[in-house]
Amino acid sequence: MPKRYWARLRVDVDCPLRRGAWYPVERLRPTQVTLEVLGATVSVARQSLDIVSAPPRRWSVVPRPKNPGLFPGVVRYGVCPNCRARVPLTEQPVILRCTRCDEVFDIAWEEQYFLSG
């Protein structure tokens, strides 16, 4: 069975990926990665992505909304590793249950995700 990979954006680039969300990798190439996004495929520059070989099992913490007008008062939000739902984070819980898929995951507070993007 071939090894599976997952990827998420590492930098803020104009592409159809949600910040903090992990996507299945369809193809790894030296400079491009093809991802499965909502039943379609999207190619993204490899250096723009974090790539892992195990399914993500922790909430990503995104330090600021891309469109603050859609999330008034939200300074940071979590992205569910299972269904990609976004949840405003006003406190710092250790674990969080997703209101969309009902799964419970730890939160990756120590990751320095998207702080410079």
N, C-alpha and C positions, 0 to 999 in steps of 0.2 A: 504494500500500500504506500503510495507516495506521501511524503511529508507535507503537512499543511502549514501555511503561514498566515499571519494576520498583520495588518498595517494600519497606522493612523498618521495624520498629518503631524509633522514636527515643526513646521513653519507656516505662517499665514500666507497662503498662495490662493489665487483665483482658480478654484476647481469645485466640482460638485460634491466634495466630501464635507461631512459635518465635523467641526472641530471637536476633538476628544473621542470621536467614535472610531471603533475598530472595524475593519472590513476584511473579508476573506481575500487572500491573494490568489489570483488565477494563474499568473505567470510572473516569474522573477527574471529580469534581464539585467545586464550590467548597469545600464543607465535609466531604465524605465521599469515600472512595476504595473501590471494590469490587475485591477481590483474589481471585485463584484460589488456593484452598488445598485440596490433596488432592482435586481434582475438584469441589469445591463453591465457592461464592462467599461471601465474608465482607466486610462493610462496616466500615470503620475511620475514625475521625475523621482528616481530612487532616493536622492539626497534630501528630498522634502519629507521623507517618511521615517517613522519608527517601525521596525519590522520585528515580530516575535514568532517563535516556533511553537508556542503553547497557546491555547485559547485564553484570551484575557479574562480574568476572574475578579477584577477590581474596578471600581468606579474611577474614571478619569476626572480630574478636577481642572476645569478651564477657568483661568483667573479673571476673565472679563468677557461679556457677551460681544459678539461681532456687531450685532445690531442693538445697541443699548435701548433704543426706543421701543423694541419689542419686549424688553425685560426691565421695566423701570425699577430702579432701586436694587437691582441684582448686581453684586460685585463679582460673584463667582457662581459657577454651576457645576453639577456633576453629570457625567454621561454614563448611562448604564452599559456595562460590557456585554450584556445579552441582547438587548433590543434597541439600544441607542437613544432611549428616552432621556430628556434633559430635565434636571430638577434643580431649582435654586438652592444654594447652600448658604443659609444664614448663620448656622452654627457649625461646629466641627465634630459631628458624630463619628464613631469608629466604624460602624456598619450602617447600611441603609437598605431598606426594602424598596424595590422599584414599584411605583404605582401602576405602571403599564403591564409588566410581565410577572409581577409578584415575586421575583427572585430576590434573594438577599446576598449582598456582596460587601466586602471590606472596601474602604475608600483609600485611594492612593495619595494621601496627603503629602507624603515625603517626596513625591515626584516633582520635578521642576518643569512640568509640562507647560509649554506655550508662554513662558514668562517673558521671553525676549521677542516673540513673534509679532 
